[in-house]
Amino acid sequence: MKLKISFKHLDHTPALDRRIHEKSEKFEKYFQGKTSVQWTCWVHGDEHWAEVKVHGPKFDFFAKACA
């Protein structure tokens, strides 16, 4: 699995990096083979946003959330 993490207007902290790696490891359980996972995290105003894109040989998934 190939993992790419990017941050916009947000500091890259070890705790955040560890949390993203933990979440990404769960994808291996469901998607086997050549899988690429791309995370983007940013802050807009008072809201923290995260989006993840999962690309595989026969699928593409996208999710976005804010808190």
All heavy atoms as TSV, in Angstrom:
chain	resi	resn	atom	element	x	y	z
A	1	MET	N	N	0.850	-1.170	0.000
A	1	MET	CA	C	0.000	0.000	0.000
A	1	MET	C	C	0.895	1.232	0.000
A	1	MET	O	O	1.838	1.342	0.782
A	1	MET	CB	C	-0.913	0.007	1.223
A	1	MET	CG	C	-1.808	1.208	1.272
A	1	MET	SD	S	-3.034	1.203	2.584
A	1	MET	CE	C	-2.015	1.379	4.012
A	2	LYS	N	N	0.584	2.158	-0.869
A	2	LYS	CA	C	1.307	3.423	-0.953
A	2	LYS	C	C	0.499	4.480	-0.210
A	2	LYS	O	O	-0.696	4.621	-0.435
A	2	LYS	CB	C	1.472	3.812	-2.420
A	2	LYS	CG	C	2.271	5.049	-2.633
A	2	LYS	CD	C	2.418	5.320	-4.118
A	2	LYS	CE	C	3.084	6.653	-4.341
A	2	LYS	NZ	N	3.170	6.966	-5.764
A	3	LEU	N	N	1.155	5.218	0.690
A	3	LEU	CA	C	0.478	6.203	1.522
A	3	LEU	C	C	1.095	7.575	1.305
A	3	LEU	O	O	2.320	7.730	1.352
A	3	LEU	CB	C	0.594	5.806	2.995
A	3	LEU	CG	C	-0.059	6.707	4.021
A	3	LEU	CD1	C	-1.572	6.752	3.816
A	3	LEU	CD2	C	0.268	6.220	5.416
A	4	LYS	N	N	0.234	8.573	1.069
A	4	LYS	CA	C	0.681	9.953	0.902
A	4	LYS	C	C	-0.161	10.835	1.816
A	4	LYS	O	O	-1.381	10.735	1.819
A	4	LYS	CB	C	0.511	10.402	-0.550
A	4	LYS	CG	C	0.968	11.813	-0.788
A	4	LYS	CD	C	0.774	12.220	-2.231
A	4	LYS	CE	C	1.145	13.673	-2.415
A	4	LYS	NZ	N	0.860	14.128	-3.772
A	5	ILE	N	N	0.511	11.695	2.606
A	5	ILE	CA	C	-0.174	12.574	3.547
A	5	ILE	C	C	0.257	14.004	3.262
A	5	ILE	O	O	1.447	14.278	3.143
A	5	ILE	CB	C	0.176	12.217	5.006
A	5	ILE	CG1	C	-0.106	10.746	5.289
A	5	ILE	CG2	C	-0.576	13.106	5.963
A	5	ILE	CD1	C	0.449	10.255	6.601
A	6	SER	N	N	-0.722	14.912	3.168
A	6	SER	CA	C	-0.388	16.326	2.993
A	6	SER	C	C	-1.229	17.169	3.935
A	6	SER	O	O	-2.358	16.823	4.263
A	6	SER	CB	C	-0.585	16.763	1.543
A	6	SER	OG	O	-1.911	16.584	1.136
A	7	PHE	N	N	-0.641	18.275	4.373
A	7	PHE	CA	C	-1.285	19.178	5.314
A	7	PHE	C	C	-1.309	20.587	4.718
A	7	PHE	O	O	-0.326	21.016	4.121
A	7	PHE	CB	C	-0.527	19.215	6.643
A	7	PHE	CG	C	-0.490	17.901	7.356
A	7	PHE	CD1	C	0.566	17.021	7.185
A	7	PHE	CD2	C	-1.519	17.540	8.198
A	7	PHE	CE1	C	0.601	15.810	7.832
A	7	PHE	CE2	C	-1.496	16.327	8.864
A	7	PHE	CZ	C	-0.435	15.459	8.680
A	8	LYS	N	N	-2.418	21.302	4.904
A	8	LYS	CA	C	-2.549	22.687	4.467
A	8	LYS	C	C	-2.989	23.515	5.664
A	8	LYS	O	O	-3.997	23.197	6.297
A	8	LYS	CB	C	-3.596	22.817	3.362
A	8	LYS	CG	C	-3.279	22.047	2.111
A	8	LYS	CD	C	-4.402	22.179	1.114
A	8	LYS	CE	C	-4.166	21.303	-0.088
A	8	LYS	NZ	N	-5.293	21.329	-1.014
A	9	HIS	N	N	-2.251	24.558	5.987
A	9	HIS	CA	C	-2.571	25.450	7.104
A	9	HIS	C	C	-2.681	24.673	8.420
A	9	HIS	O	O	-3.493	25.002	9.275
A	9	HIS	CB	C	-3.867	26.217	6.854
A	9	HIS	CG	C	-3.928	26.881	5.534
A	9	HIS	ND1	N	-3.129	27.944	5.204
A	9	HIS	CD2	C	-4.676	26.623	4.441
A	9	HIS	CE1	C	-3.394	28.322	3.964
A	9	HIS	NE2	N	-4.326	27.535	3.478
A	10	LEU	N	N	-1.898	23.626	8.549
A	10	LEU	CA	C	-1.958	22.757	9.716
A	10	LEU	C	C	-0.564	22.184	9.959
A	10	LEU	O	O	0.119	21.790	9.010
A	10	LEU	CB	C	-2.965	21.624	9.467
A	10	LEU	CG	C	-3.270	20.655	10.578
A	10	LEU	CD1	C	-3.978	21.364	11.724
A	10	LEU	CD2	C	-4.166	19.539	10.060
A	11	ASP	N	N	-0.137	22.146	11.221
A	11	ASP	CA	C	1.172	21.589	11.551
A	11	ASP	C	C	1.135	20.071	11.522
A	11	ASP	O	O	0.161	19.454	11.955
A	11	ASP	CB	C	1.621	22.052	12.939
A	11	ASP	CG	C	1.931	23.531	12.979
A	11	ASP	OD1	O	2.300	24.082	11.928
A	11	ASP	OD2	O	1.789	24.127	14.060
A	12	HIS	N	N	2.207	19.498	11.034
A	12	HIS	CA	C	2.352	18.046	10.986
A	12	HIS	C	C	2.891	17.596	12.340
A	12	HIS	O	O	4.038	17.817	12.664
A	12	HIS	CB	C	3.312	17.672	9.858
A	12	HIS	CG	C	3.527	16.214	9.733
A	12	HIS	ND1	N	4.524	15.685	8.977
A	12	HIS	CD2	C	2.882	15.157	10.262
A	12	HIS	CE1	C	4.500	14.380	9.037
A	12	HIS	NE2	N	3.510	14.032	9.818
A	13	THR	N	N	2.043	16.967	13.138
A	13	THR	CA	C	2.443	16.494	14.459
A	13	THR	C	C	2.577	14.974	14.445
A	13	THR	O	O	1.909	14.292	13.653
A	13	THR	CB	C	1.409	16.894	15.532
A	13	THR	OG1	O	0.168	16.254	15.228
A	13	THR	CG2	C	1.214	18.396	15.571
A	14	PRO	N	N	3.422	14.423	15.304
A	14	PRO	CA	C	3.561	12.960	15.373
A	14	PRO	C	C	2.253	12.261	15.740
A	14	PRO	O	O	1.962	11.175	15.237
A	14	PRO	CB	C	4.617	12.746	16.454
A	14	PRO	CG	C	5.375	14.020	16.509
A	14	PRO	CD	C	4.400	15.100	16.146
A	15	ALA	N	N	1.446	12.865	16.605
A	15	ALA	CA	C	0.178	12.248	17.006
A	15	ALA	C	C	-0.785	12.165	15.824
A	15	ALA	O	O	-1.451	11.147	15.623
A	15	ALA	CB	C	-0.455	13.037	18.142
A	16	LEU	N	N	-0.849	13.209	15.038
A	16	LEU	CA	C	-1.726	13.220	13.860
A	16	LEU	C	C	-1.232	12.219	12.822
A	16	LEU	O	O	-2.020	11.493	12.220
A	16	LEU	CB	C	-1.781	14.627	13.282
A	16	LEU	CG	C	-2.810	14.915	12.209
A	16	LEU	CD1	C	-4.214	14.552	12.683
A	16	LEU	CD2	C	-2.757	16.373	11.811
A	17	ASP	N	N	0.067	12.169	12.633
A	17	ASP	CA	C	0.656	11.222	11.692
A	17	ASP	C	C	0.382	9.780	12.124
A	17	ASP	O	O	0.009	8.943	11.306
A	17	ASP	CB	C	2.159	11.473	11.603
A	17	ASP	CG	C	2.803	10.722	10.469
A	17	ASP	OD1	O	2.297	10.812	9.334
A	17	ASP	OD2	O	3.809	10.029	10.715
A	18	ARG	N	N	0.508	9.503	13.408
A	18	ARG	CA	C	0.253	8.156	13.940
A	18	ARG	C	C	-1.213	7.763	13.743
A	18	ARG	O	O	-1.523	6.639	13.355
A	18	ARG	CB	C	0.641	8.127	15.421
A	18	ARG	CG	C	0.643	6.791	16.058
A	18	ARG	CD	C	1.233	6.786	17.471
A	18	ARG	NE	N	0.826	7.897	18.316
A	18	ARG	CZ	C	1.622	8.915	18.674
A	18	ARG	NH1	N	2.874	8.966	18.251
A	18	ARG	NH2	N	1.171	9.888	19.462
A	19	ARG	N	N	-2.122	8.711	13.984
A	19	ARG	CA	C	-3.565	8.455	13.818
A	19	ARG	C	C	-3.903	8.133	12.357
A	19	ARG	O	O	-4.683	7.222	12.079
A	19	ARG	CB	C	-4.340	9.686	14.295
A	19	ARG	CG	C	-5.809	9.579	14.187
A	19	ARG	CD	C	-6.372	8.701	15.279
A	19	ARG	NE	N	-7.820	8.837	15.232
A	19	ARG	CZ	C	-8.631	8.042	15.822
A	19	ARG	NH1	N	-8.178	7.049	16.534
A	19	ARG	NH2	N	-9.923	8.217	15.731
A	20	ILE	N	N	-3.313	8.861	11.431
A	20	ILE	CA	C	-3.553	8.616	10.006
A	20	ILE	C	C	-3.023	7.246	9.605
A	20	ILE	O	O	-3.677	6.506	8.874
A	20	ILE	CB	C	-2.939	9.742	9.157
A	20	ILE	CG1	C	-3.747	11.025	9.351
A	20	ILE	CG2	C	-2.875	9.352	7.694
A	20	ILE	CD1	C	-3.135	12.253	8.727
A	21	HIS	N	N	-1.850	6.878	10.099
A	21	HIS	CA	C	-1.296	5.556	9.789
A	21	HIS	C	C	-2.167	4.436	10.355
A	21	HIS	O	O	-2.370	3.410	9.694
A	21	HIS	CB	C	0.140	5.436	10.306
A	21	HIS	CG	C	1.151	6.094	9.431
A	21	HIS	ND1	N	1.658	5.508	8.298
A	21	HIS	CD2	C	1.729	7.316	9.507
A	21	HIS	CE1	C	2.514	6.312	7.721
A	21	HIS	NE2	N	2.576	7.434	8.438
A	22	GLU	N	N	-2.697	4.628	11.567
A	22	GLU	CA	C	-3.589	3.626	12.163
A	22	GLU	C	C	-4.843	3.439	11.323
A	22	GLU	O	O	-5.287	2.310	11.080
A	22	GLU	CB	C	-3.980	4.039	13.579
A	22	GLU	CG	C	-2.877	3.932	14.593
A	22	GLU	CD	C	-3.259	4.538	15.936
A	22	GLU	OE1	O	-4.404	5.025	16.088
A	22	GLU	OE2	O	-2.399	4.533	16.840
A	23	LYS	N	N	-5.438	4.540	10.877
A	23	LYS	CA	C	-6.648	4.469	10.054
A	23	LYS	C	C	-6.355	3.822	8.708
A	23	LYS	O	O	-7.155	3.038	8.193
A	23	LYS	CB	C	-7.237	5.863	9.833
A	23	LYS	CG	C	-7.807	6.489	11.076
A	23	LYS	CD	C	-9.070	5.780	11.483
A	23	LYS	CE	C	-9.740	6.473	12.642
A	23	LYS	NZ	N	-10.952	5.800	13.062
A	24	SER	N	N	-5.198	4.138	8.133
A	24	SER	CA	C	-4.851	3.607	6.817
A	24	SER	C	C	-4.566	2.116	6.853
A	24	SER	O	O	-4.816	1.415	5.867
A	24	SER	CB	C	-3.637	4.353	6.257
A	24	SER	OG	O	-3.945	5.710	6.090
A	25	GLU	N	N	-4.035	1.618	7.955
A	25	GLU	CA	C	-3.763	0.189	8.073
A	25	GLU	C	C	-5.036	-0.643	7.967
A	25	GLU	O	O	-5.005	-1.777	7.506
A	25	GLU	CB	C	-3.045	-0.108	9.384
A	25	GLU	CG	C	-1.606	0.345	9.394
A	25	GLU	CD	C	-0.939	0.158	10.741
A	25	GLU	OE1	O	-1.608	-0.339	11.678
A	25	GLU	OE2	O	0.240	0.520	10.854
A	26	LYS	N	N	-6.164	-0.066	8.365
A	26	LYS	CA	C	-7.432	-0.786	8.279
A	26	LYS	C	C	-7.857	-1.014	6.829
A	26	LYS	O	O	-8.587	-1.957	6.541
A	26	LYS	CB	C	-8.514	-0.033	9.036
A	26	LYS	CG	C	-8.273	-0.002	10.522
A	26	LYS	CD	C	-9.349	0.745	11.256
A	26	LYS	CE	C	-9.052	0.775	12.743
A	26	LYS	NZ	N	-10.098	1.468	13.496
A	27	PHE	N	N	-7.405	-0.157	5.922
A	27	PHE	CA	C	-7.736	-0.343	4.508
A	27	PHE	C	C	-7.131	-1.632	3.958
A	27	PHE	O	O	-7.701	-2.261	3.071
A	27	PHE	CB	C	-7.252	0.835	3.663
A	27	PHE	CG	C	-8.000	2.118	3.905
A	27	PHE	CD1	C	-7.326	3.298	4.108
A	27	PHE	CD2	C	-9.384	2.139	3.922
A	27	PHE	CE1	C	-8.013	4.489	4.320
A	27	PHE	CE2	C	-10.079	3.308	4.137
A	27	PHE	CZ	C	-9.386	4.492	4.342
A	28	GLU	N	N	-5.962	-2.031	4.457
A	28	GLU	CA	C	-5.316	-3.248	3.984
A	28	GLU	C	C	-6.179	-4.480	4.229
A	28	GLU	O	O	-6.110	-5.447	3.481
A	28	GLU	CB	C	-3.955	-3.414	4.646
A	28	GLU	CG	C	-2.946	-2.399	4.187
A	28	GLU	CD	C	-1.595	-2.577	4.861
A	28	GLU	OE1	O	-1.474	-3.427	5.770
A	28	GLU	OE2	O	-0.669	-1.853	4.479
A	29	LYS	N	N	-6.988	-4.425	5.263
A	29	LYS	CA	C	-7.873	-5.543	5.596
A	29	LYS	C	C	-8.898	-5.772	4.492
A	29	LYS	O	O	-9.256	-6.904	4.190
A	29	LYS	CB	C	-8.566	-5.233	6.920
A	29	LYS	CG	C	-9.537	-6.255	7.399
A	29	LYS	CD	C	-10.135	-5.801	8.732
A	29	LYS	CE	C	-11.218	-6.691	9.219
A	29	LYS	NZ	N	-11.809	-6.223	10.480
A	30	TYR	N	N	-9.367	-4.689	3.881
A	30	TYR	CA	C	-10.429	-4.778	2.878
A	30	TYR	C	C	-9.928	-4.736	1.442
A	30	TYR	O	O	-10.535	-5.317	0.559
A	30	TYR	CB	C	-11.436	-3.641	3.096
A	30	TYR	CG	C	-12.086	-3.689	4.448
A	30	TYR	CD1	C	-11.708	-2.830	5.459
A	30	TYR	CD2	C	-13.064	-4.639	4.740
A	30	TYR	CE1	C	-12.296	-2.877	6.711
A	30	TYR	CE2	C	-13.655	-4.704	5.988
A	30	TYR	CZ	C	-13.269	-3.818	6.968
A	30	TYR	OH	O	-13.843	-3.880	8.209
A	31	PHE	N	N	-8.850	-4.020	1.212
A	31	PHE	CA	C	-8.341	-3.844	-0.160
A	31	PHE	C	C	-6.955	-4.452	-0.248
A	31	PHE	O	O	-6.001	-3.907	0.288
A	31	PHE	CB	C	-8.269	-2.370	-0.526
A	31	PHE	CG	C	-9.531	-1.613	-0.262
A	31	PHE	CD1	C	-9.547	-0.547	0.607
A	31	PHE	CD2	C	-10.713	-1.965	-0.889
A	31	PHE	CE1	C	-10.708	0.170	0.850
A	31	PHE	CE2	C	-11.879	-1.266	-0.655
A	31	PHE	CZ	C	-11.872	-0.193	0.221
A	32	GLN	N	N	-6.847	-5.561	-0.933
A	32	GLN	CA	C	-5.558	-6.227	-1.082
A	32	GLN	C	C	-5.020	-5.971	-2.479
A	32	GLN	O	O	-5.770	-5.802	-3.422
A	32	GLN	CB	C	-5.706	-7.705	-0.815
A	32	GLN	CG	C	-6.160	-7.979	0.599
A	32	GLN	CD	C	-6.429	-9.436	0.855
A	32	GLN	OE1	O	-6.232	-10.270	-0.007
A	32	GLN	NE2	N	-6.894	-9.747	2.042
A	33	GLY	N	N	-3.712	-5.921	-2.595
A	33	GLY	CA	C	-3.097	-5.664	-3.882
A	33	GLY	C	C	-2.538	-4.257	-3.944
A	33	GLY	O	O	-2.226	-3.640	-2.933
A	34	LYS	N	N	-2.439	-3.733	-5.156
A	34	LYS	CA	C	-1.884	-2.400	-5.353
A	34	LYS	C	C	-2.915	-1.345	-4.986
A	34	LYS	O	O	-3.857	-1.090	-5.721
A	34	LYS	CB	C	-1.448	-2.220	-6.799
A	34	LYS	CG	C	-0.310	-3.112	-7.200
A	34	LYS	CD	C	0.110	-2.835	-8.617
A	34	LYS	CE	C	1.265	-3.721	-9.012
A	34	LYS	NZ	N	1.708	-3.444	-10.379
A	35	THR	N	N	-2.729	-0.744	-3.822
A	35	THR	CA	C	-3.660	0.271	-3.334
A	35	THR	C	C	-2.872	1.522	-2.987
A	35	THR	O	O	-1.804	1.450	-2.402
A	35	THR	CB	C	-4.401	-0.225	-2.089
A	35	THR	OG1	O	-5.039	-1.461	-2.388
A	35	THR	CG2	C	-5.449	0.757	-1.641
A	36	SER	N	N	-3.416	2.662	-3.342
A	36	SER	CA	C	-2.811	3.952	-3.038
A	36	SER	C	C	-3.789	4.748	-2.182
A	36	SER	O	O	-4.961	4.871	-2.540
A	36	SER	CB	C	-2.505	4.701	-4.333
A	36	SER	OG	O	-2.102	6.008	-4.074
A	37	VAL	N	N	-3.312	5.284	-1.059
A	37	VAL	CA	C	-4.153	6.058	-0.155
A	37	VAL	C	C	-3.554	7.455	-0.033
A	37	VAL	O	O	-2.365	7.603	0.251
A	37	VAL	CB	C	-4.247	5.400	1.238
A	37	VAL	CG1	C	-5.109	6.228	2.168
A	37	VAL	CG2	C	-4.773	3.985	1.132
A	38	GLN	N	N	-4.375	8.462	-0.265
A	38	GLN	CA	C	-3.924	9.855	-0.184
A	38	GLN	C	C	-4.783	10.608	0.822
A	38	GLN	O	O	-5.993	10.693	0.670
A	38	GLN	CB	C	-4.020	10.518	-1.547
A	38	GLN	CG	C	-3.588	11.958	-1.544
A	38	GLN	CD	C	-3.708	12.605	-2.907
A	38	GLN	OE1	O	-4.011	11.943	-3.888
A	38	GLN	NE2	N	-3.476	13.887	-2.953
A	39	TRP	N	N	-4.155	11.160	1.855
A	39	TRP	CA	C	-4.828	11.942	2.882
A	39	TRP	C	C	-4.481	13.411	2.689
A	39	TRP	O	O	-3.333	13.751	2.456
A	39	TRP	CB	C	-4.357	11.536	4.268
A	39	TRP	CG	C	-4.877	10.231	4.752
A	39	TRP	CD1	C	-4.333	9.007	4.525
A	39	TRP	CD2	C	-6.023	10.009	5.565
A	39	TRP	NE1	N	-5.079	8.034	5.142
A	39	TRP	CE2	C	-6.120	8.632	5.794
A	39	TRP	CE3	C	-6.982	10.852	6.128
A	39	TRP	CZ2	C	-7.128	8.079	6.554
A	39	TRP	CZ3	C	-7.986	10.293	6.887
A	39	TRP	CH2	C	-8.051	8.929	7.090
A	40	THR	N	N	-5.468	14.280	2.869
A	40	THR	CA	C	-5.251	15.718	2.885
A	40	THR	C	C	-5.977	16.269	4.107
A	40	THR	O	O	-7.167	16.025	4.281
A	40	THR	CB	C	-5.790	16.385	1.602
A	40	THR	OG1	O	-5.217	15.740	0.470
A	40	THR	CG2	C	-5.448	17.857	1.581
A	41	CYS	N	N	-5.249	16.991	4.946
A	41	CYS	CA	C	-5.818	17.574	6.164
A	41	CYS	C	C	-5.579	19.073	6.142
A	41	CYS	O	O	-4.500	19.532	5.775
A	41	CYS	CB	C	-5.154	16.977	7.400
A	41	CYS	SG	S	-5.276	15.189	7.516
A	42	TRP	N	N	-6.597	19.851	6.542
A	42	TRP	CA	C	-6.452	21.297	6.559
A	42	TRP	C	C	-7.414	21.923	7.547
A	42	TRP	O	O	-8.320	21.275	8.041
A	42	TRP	CB	C	-6.630	21.889	5.163
A	42	TRP	CG	C	-8.026	21.870	4.638
A	42	TRP	CD1	C	-8.942	22.877	4.716
A	42	TRP	CD2	C	-8.683	20.816	3.943
A	42	TRP	NE1	N	-10.119	22.501	4.117
A	42	TRP	CE2	C	-9.992	21.238	3.628
A	42	TRP	CE3	C	-8.311	19.529	3.558
A	42	TRP	CZ2	C	-10.897	20.444	2.958
A	42	TRP	CZ3	C	-9.216	18.745	2.894
A	42	TRP	CH2	C	-10.495	19.203	2.597
A	43	VAL	N	N	-7.177	23.205	7.825
A	43	VAL	CA	C	-8.031	23.987	8.715
A	43	VAL	C	C	-8.603	25.143	7.909
A	43	VAL	O	O	-7.886	25.815	7.175
A	43	VAL	CB	C	-7.234	24.541	9.920
A	43	VAL	CG1	C	-8.093	25.454	10.761
A	43	VAL	CG2	C	-6.694	23.407	10.757
A	44	HIS	N	N	-9.922	25.342	8.048
A	44	HIS	CA	C	-10.604	26.466	7.398
A	44	HIS	C	C	-11.480	27.130	8.451
A	44	HIS	O	O	-12.478	26.556	8.882
A	44	HIS	CB	C	-11.437	25.989	6.208
A	44	HIS	CG	C	-12.115	27.101	5.482
A	44	HIS	ND1	N	-11.421	27.983	4.695
A	44	HIS	CD2	C	-13.406	27.486	5.440
A	44	HIS	CE1	C	-12.274	28.857	4.188
A	44	HIS	NE2	N	-13.488	28.572	4.640
A	45	GLY	N	N	-11.060	28.314	8.889
A	45	GLY	CA	C	-11.782	28.969	9.984
A	45	GLY	C	C	-11.580	28.191	11.263
A	45	GLY	O	O	-10.457	27.943	11.677
A	46	ASP	N	N	-12.673	27.807	11.898
A	46	ASP	CA	C	-12.601	26.994	13.121
A	46	ASP	C	C	-12.797	25.506	12.847
A	46	ASP	O	O	-12.825	24.709	13.780
A	46	ASP	CB	C	-13.678	27.457	14.118
A	46	ASP	CG	C	-13.374	28.838	14.674
A	46	ASP	OD1	O	-12.194	29.249	14.637
A	46	ASP	OD2	O	-14.308	29.511	15.142
A	47	GLU	N	N	-12.954	25.132	11.591
A	47	GLU	CA	C	-13.243	23.739	11.234
A	47	GLU	C	C	-11.973	23.026	10.770
A	47	GLU	O	O	-11.187	23.572	10.009
A	47	GLU	CB	C	-14.284	23.679	10.122
A	47	GLU	CG	C	-15.611	24.272	10.514
A	47	GLU	CD	C	-16.608	24.259	9.361
A	47	GLU	OE1	O	-16.186	24.297	8.192
A	47	GLU	OE2	O	-17.800	24.213	9.657
A	48	HIS	N	N	-11.829	21.795	11.234
A	48	HIS	CA	C	-10.733	20.935	10.796
A	48	HIS	C	C	-11.296	19.957	9.778
A	48	HIS	O	O	-12.278	19.269	10.055
A	48	HIS	CB	C	-10.146	20.176	11.984
A	48	HIS	CG	C	-9.386	21.055	12.912
A	48	HIS	ND1	N	-8.038	20.959	13.064
A	48	HIS	CD2	C	-9.787	22.061	13.729
A	48	HIS	CE1	C	-7.627	21.854	13.942
A	48	HIS	NE2	N	-8.689	22.534	14.361
A	49	TRP	N	N	-10.679	19.887	8.624
A	49	TRP	CA	C	-11.139	19.037	7.532
A	49	TRP	C	C	-10.140	17.925	7.251
A	49	TRP	O	O	-8.936	18.101	7.422
A	49	TRP	CB	C	-11.302	19.860	6.260
A	49	TRP	CG	C	-12.455	20.793	6.290
A	49	TRP	CD1	C	-12.488	22.042	6.829
A	49	TRP	CD2	C	-13.758	20.555	5.767
A	49	TRP	NE1	N	-13.725	22.600	6.667
A	49	TRP	CE2	C	-14.527	21.701	6.006
A	49	TRP	CE3	C	-14.344	19.479	5.112
A	49	TRP	CZ2	C	-15.850	21.806	5.624
A	49	TRP	CZ3	C	-15.656	19.591	4.724
A	49	TRP	CH2	C	-16.395	20.732	4.978
A	50	ALA	N	N	-10.653	16.801	6.793
A	50	ALA	CA	C	-9.815	15.686	6.338
A	50	ALA	C	C	-10.522	15.022	5.169
A	50	ALA	O	O	-11.745	14.890	5.163
A	50	ALA	CB	C	-9.597	14.682	7.449
A	51	GLU	N	N	-9.735	14.655	4.181
A	51	GLU	CA	C	-10.296	13.879	3.075
A	51	GLU	C	C	-9.321	12.763	2.738
A	51	GLU	O	O	-8.116	12.902	2.918
A	51	GLU	CB	C	-10.595	14.751	1.859
A	51	GLU	CG	C	-9.415	15.259	1.097
A	51	GLU	CD	C	-9.812	16.082	-0.116
A	51	GLU	OE1	O	-10.895	16.688	-0.130
A	51	GLU	OE2	O	-9.012	16.122	-1.054
A	52	VAL	N	N	-9.874	11.668	2.307
A	52	VAL	CA	C	-9.058	10.516	1.949
A	52	VAL	C	C	-9.526	9.998	0.591
A	52	VAL	O	O	-10.716	9.945	0.312
A	52	VAL	CB	C	-9.120	9.406	3.042
A	52	VAL	CG1	C	-10.521	8.877	3.223
A	52	VAL	CG2	C	-8.159	8.280	2.734
A	53	LYS	N	N	-8.552	9.656	-0.233
A	53	LYS	CA	C	-8.810	9.058	-1.546
A	53	LYS	C	C	-8.107	7.709	-1.572
A	53	LYS	O	O	-6.921	7.619	-1.276
A	53	LYS	CB	C	-8.264	9.937	-2.662
A	53	LYS	CG	C	-8.897	11.307	-2.724
A	53	LYS	CD	C	-8.228	12.158	-3.782
A	53	LYS	CE	C	-8.793	13.564	-3.744
A	53	LYS	NZ	N	-8.083	14.453	-4.669
A	54	VAL	N	N	-8.852	6.678	-1.904
A	54	VAL	CA	C	-8.305	5.324	-1.988
A	54	VAL	C	C	-8.432	4.873	-3.435
A	54	VAL	O	O	-9.544	4.829	-3.977
A	54	VAL	CB	C	-9.055	4.347	-1.046
A	54	VAL	CG1	C	-8.430	2.971	-1.113
A	54	VAL	CG2	C	-9.061	4.865	0.379
A	55	HIS	N	N	-7.294	4.579	-4.047
A	55	HIS	CA	C	-7.273	4.153	-5.442
A	55	HIS	C	C	-6.763	2.719	-5.519
A	55	HIS	O	O	-5.747	2.381	-4.914
A	55	HIS	CB	C	-6.348	5.038	-6.278
A	55	HIS	CG	C	-6.713	6.478	-6.243
A	55	HIS	ND1	N	-7.764	6.996	-6.949
A	55	HIS	CD2	C	-6.174	7.519	-5.566
A	55	HIS	CE1	C	-7.855	8.281	-6.724
A	55	HIS	NE2	N	-6.903	8.630	-5.875
A	56	GLY	N	N	-7.462	1.898	-6.256
A	56	GLY	CA	C	-7.058	0.526	-6.463
A	56	GLY	C	C	-7.126	0.182	-7.935
A	56	GLY	O	O	-7.472	1.033	-8.766
A	57	PRO	N	N	-6.837	-1.058	-8.290
A	57	PRO	CA	C	-6.839	-1.442	-9.703
A	57	PRO	C	C	-8.226	-1.363	-10.350
A	57	PRO	O	O	-8.341	-1.070	-11.526
A	57	PRO	CB	C	-6.311	-2.873	-9.708
A	57	PRO	CG	C	-6.383	-3.339	-8.300
A	57	PRO	CD	C	-6.439	-2.142	-7.418
A	58	LYS	N	N	-9.282	-1.578	-9.562
A	58	LYS	CA	C	-10.628	-1.590	-10.139
A	58	LYS	C	C	-11.602	-0.708	-9.359
A	58	LYS	O	O	-12.808	-0.851	-9.499
A	58	LYS	CB	C	-11.168	-3.009	-10.192
A	58	LYS	CG	C	-10.372	-3.910	-11.093
A	58	LYS	CD	C	-10.970	-5.286	-11.168
A	58	LYS	CE	C	-10.125	-6.169	-12.070
A	58	LYS	NZ	N	-10.695	-7.498	-12.188
A	59	PHE	N	N	-11.085	0.213	-8.530
A	59	PHE	CA	C	-11.986	1.046	-7.737
A	59	PHE	C	C	-11.317	2.360	-7.358
A	59	PHE	O	O	-10.100	2.469	-7.349
A	59	PHE	CB	C	-12.426	0.314	-6.468
A	59	PHE	CG	C	-11.284	-0.066	-5.570
A	59	PHE	CD1	C	-10.777	0.841	-4.655
A	59	PHE	CD2	C	-10.715	-1.325	-5.632
A	59	PHE	CE1	C	-9.730	0.505	-3.826
A	59	PHE	CE2	C	-9.671	-1.665	-4.803
A	59	PHE	CZ	C	-9.174	-0.753	-3.903
A	60	ASP	N	N	-12.137	3.354	-7.050
A	60	ASP	CA	C	-11.719	4.636	-6.504
A	60	ASP	C	C	-12.756	5.036	-5.457
A	60	ASP	O	O	-13.947	5.051	-5.743
A	60	ASP	CB	C	-11.670	5.728	-7.569
A	60	ASP	CG	C	-10.523	5.546	-8.540
A	60	ASP	OD1	O	-9.433	5.162	-8.095
A	60	ASP	OD2	O	-10.728	5.793	-9.742
A	61	PHE	N	N	-12.295	5.335	-4.251
A	61	PHE	CA	C	-13.184	5.780	-3.181
A	61	PHE	C	C	-12.705	7.133	-2.682
A	61	PHE	O	O	-11.513	7.430	-2.686
A	61	PHE	CB	C	-13.196	4.786	-2.018
A	61	PHE	CG	C	-13.812	3.468	-2.356
A	61	PHE	CD1	C	-13.023	2.335	-2.451
A	61	PHE	CD2	C	-15.160	3.347	-2.574
A	61	PHE	CE1	C	-13.579	1.104	-2.765
A	61	PHE	CE2	C	-15.729	2.126	-2.880
A	61	PHE	CZ	C	-14.932	1.001	-2.987
A	62	PHE	N	N	-13.667	7.943	-2.212
A	62	PHE	CA	C	-13.373	9.280	-1.715
A	62	PHE	C	C	-14.257	9.553	-0.510
A	62	PHE	O	O	-15.447	9.244	-0.525
A	62	PHE	CB	C	-13.648	10.311	-2.820
A	62	PHE	CG	C	-13.492	11.728	-2.368
A	62	PHE	CD1	C	-12.237	12.310	-2.307
A	62	PHE	CD2	C	-14.581	12.478	-2.010
A	62	PHE	CE1	C	-12.092	13.610	-1.892
A	62	PHE	CE2	C	-14.444	13.784	-1.594
A	62	PHE	CZ	C	-13.182	14.357	-1.537
A	63	ALA	N	N	-13.687	10.145	0.528
A	63	ALA	CA	C	-14.454	10.538	1.712
A	63	ALA	C	C	-13.918	11.863	2.229
A	63	ALA	O	O	-12.714	12.133	2.140
A	63	ALA	CB	C	-14.374	9.473	2.792
A	64	LYS	N	N	-14.828	12.677	2.772
A	64	LYS	CA	C	-14.459	13.988	3.282
A	64	LYS	C	C	-15.279	14.257	4.539
A	64	LYS	O	O	-16.462	13.934	4.584
A	64	LYS	CB	C	-14.779	15.033	2.221
A	64	LYS	CG	C	-14.290	16.412	2.477
A	64	LYS	CD	C	-14.650	17.266	1.258
A	64	LYS	CE	C	-13.932	18.562	1.243
A	64	LYS	NZ	N	-14.260	19.344	0.048
A	65	ALA	N	N	-14.641	14.835	5.564
A	65	ALA	CA	C	-15.340	15.109	6.815
A	65	ALA	C	C	-14.736	16.335	7.491
A	65	ALA	O	O	-13.593	16.699	7.242
A	65	ALA	CB	C	-15.246	13.916	7.754
A	66	CYS	N	N	-15.562	16.969	8.350
A	66	CYS	CA	C	-15.056	18.096	9.125
A	66	CYS	C	C	-15.574	18.009	10.549
A	66	CYS	O	O	-16.582	17.370	10.821
A	66	CYS	CB	C	-15.438	19.427	8.486
A	66	CYS	SG	S	-17.022	20.084	8.936
A	67	ALA	N	N	-14.838	18.655	11.446
A	67	ALA	CA	C	-15.249	18.682	12.850
A	67	ALA	C	C	-14.882	20.022	13.442
A	67	ALA	O	O	-14.006	20.703	12.983
A	67	ALA	CB	C	-14.543	17.574	13.624
